[in-house]
């Protein structure tokens, strides 16, 4: 016997808005009333996940062995553990005034420059906890584009690994706002380099644990992250993604 198949919803995927039609341009199609997001911001989604599943696995990575080869097994951090680290990292950033509001837009911005790893997520949510947002730097931006992004955003602090540090030091020469670099893959605090104060992530977390701070929750219209294009048609262009963009995308996926 064939399994029963639930017929698709009779709700139309989109309908034409005739009032938007004009010469040389057809009507705009709308999807009707969208499903309301379950949470207003991504920070609310994070808080809800921590409350619902505190001991569940959240961030995992496969550590490298002594030979430098990535192992087969994951090491996991729970939602509760990760959120605690986010709180401490955010408080440490605030205590050392590493994400002071920019002079032109009064925004708290944290630069993140590394390949995929758990600390990327920690840094991203830490600045969100503190009332700001992240801007990602990546190799395909190019050497000239990195100072351009840093100067446009007035980033004072970058979180990176030792692999990216030489490029950050190189960018400092033409990025006067940049003051701090937080290394997330070393245990020992490095010395200052070319006008930059270097820190370890564990060091900032320890400071934050001693000086806790209340969160500054975002609102839906706040920027979630700022993504720069690779600049194939000129200088890189910053594209802001807002919390409302993300939560409505989640609602749309759930609705499908």
N, C-alpha and C positions, 0 to 999 in steps of 0.2 A: 504494500500500500504506500502510495506516495505521501510524503509529509505535507501537511497543510502549509500553505504560504500566505502570510499576511499581506493583503493587498496594500499598495502604496497609498499614502494619504491623498485625499481628494483636494487638499489645499494646493492651489496653483503655486508653482515655484516663483513666478513673477508675473506682474500685470503691468500693462502700459499705462502711463500717465499722459493722456492726450494733451493736457494743458502745457506740457513741456515741448511739444513738437513745434518745429519752425522750419523755414525754408532751408533745404540742404541738410537738415538734421532731423532724424526721427525722434520719436517719443522716448523718454527715459523710462526704463522698466524698474519697478520697485517690487520688493518681496513682501509687501504688506507689513503687518505689525510683527517686528522681530520678537523672539523669545527673550524675556528679561534675564540678564545674567544673575546667577545665584549670589555672587559677591560683587561689590562695587569696584574693587581694586584688586590688583595682584597681591598686595600685602594682606588683604582680607583672606584671599585664598590660602596664602601661606599660613596665617594664623589658624584658619579653620582646619587645615591639614594637620597641624601640630596638635590641636585640641582633639581631633578625631582619632589620630593614630600616633601618639607620642613615641611609642617604642618601635614603630615600624621603620623599615629601611628607607632612607632618603637619598643620601649621596654615597656612591660607591666608587672605588677605584682599584685597579690592579697594581700593587706596588712592584717596583723593580728589585731584582735580586742583586747580590754583590757583583754579578757579572754584567749588570746593566740591562738584562733581559726582563721584559715584563712578565710577571708570573701569571698563572692560569686562574687564580682565585681572587675574588673581590673582597675587599675590606669595606664594611659599611658603617656609616654613621646614621643614627636614628634622627627622626624629625626633632625630637626634644633636644638632642645634643647639638644638632646643627643650628637650631633657633637660639640656643644659649650662646653659641659662638658668634652668631650674627649680632646678638645684643652686645656682647663684649667688644667685638670689633667696631661696631658703630660708636659705642661709648668711648673707646680709645681714640678713634678718629676725631670725635668732638672735643675730647679733653685736650688733645694736642693741636686743636684748631687746624686740622689738615684739610677740612672741606668747608672752609669759610665761604660765605656767600659771595658770588662774583660781583664786581663793582657795577657792571652794566645791567645785569638781569636779576640780581639777588637770588641766584640759584646755587645750590650745593652740588658740585659735580665731581665724580671720582673717575679717574682714568683706569682702565683695565687692559693690560697688554700681556696676554699669555694664550697658549693653546688650551684646549678643553681639559679642565681638571676641577676638582671640588672647590678649590679656592676661588675660582671664577664666580661660582654661585654665591659663595660666602661674601665676597666683596660687593657683588651686585646688590644683594639684599641688605647688606650693612648700610650702604649709602641710602637705600630706600627707607630703612628704619629711621635714619637720621633726617629724613625729609628732603632727600635729593635723588639724583639718578646717575647712572653710569654712562660713560662713553667708551666704546671699545676701540682699541688700536690693534692693527694687525699688519703683517708683513707686506701684503699686497698693496697697502696704501703707498708704500715707497718711502725712501729716506726724506725726501723733500716735503711730502704730505704730512708726516707726523708732526713737525713743528707747526705747520699750518693749522692742524686740528687743535693742538695744544694752545696756540695763541688765540684761536677763535673762541674756544670754550673757557680759557683762563684756568685750566686745570692746574691745581697746586700739588696734587698727589697722584702717583701712579702705583698700582699694585701689579707686580710682574714676577717673573722667575729670573734666575741668574742668566738664563739664555738670552733674555731680552735686555738685560741691564746695559750692555755696551751701546745698544741703539738708543736707549733712553738718555744715557750720558752724552751721546753725540747730539741728540736733539736739544739738550739743555742750553747749549751755546746760543741758540736763537729762540729760546722759550723762557723769557724772564719770570713768568708766573710760576713755573715749575720749581718746587722746593723740596719735596719729599718723595722717596721711593720706598715702598714696602715690598720686601722679598718674601715670597711665600714658600720657598723650597730650601731654606737654610735655617740652621738652628742658632748660629752665632751672629751677633750684630756686626755688620761690616762698618768700616770707617767711612766718613764723609768723602764724597767724590765730586770734584769740580762744581762746588756750590750746591750740591745735593746732600741732604741728610738721609742716610739709609737706615731702615728699620727692618726687623723681622715681623712677620704677621703674628707669631706667638707673643712677641713683646707688646704689640699694640693690644692684643686680646687680653693680656695680663693687666695692662693699665686700665682697660675698660672694665674688667672684673672688679677692680678696686674703686672705680668711679662710675657706677652704673648711671644710665640715662634713660629717661622715658622716651618712647617712640614719638615721632612726629608723623602720624599716618598720612599718606597721600589721599587726595581726592581724585575722582575719575578723570578730571581734565588735566591732572599733573602728568608730566613726562615720565614714562616708564624707563625708557632708554633712548639714547641718541646714537643712530647708526650712520656712519659716513660711507658714501659711495667710494668706489676705487678711483674716481676721477678720470675716467677714460675720455670724457669730453671736456676736460678742463680741471679746475680745482675740485677736490672732493666736496660733496654737498651733504650737509647734515640733515638727516631725516628723523624727526622726532616721532616715536611711537608712544602714545599715551595709554594710561591704564584702561581707559574706555575702549580703545582699540582691541586690547588683548582680551578683556573680559567678554566683549561681544563676540569675538572670534571663538572663544571657548563655548559660549552659549550656542553659536551657530553649529559648531561641531557636534555638541550634544544633541541638538535638534535634528541632526541628520540621522 
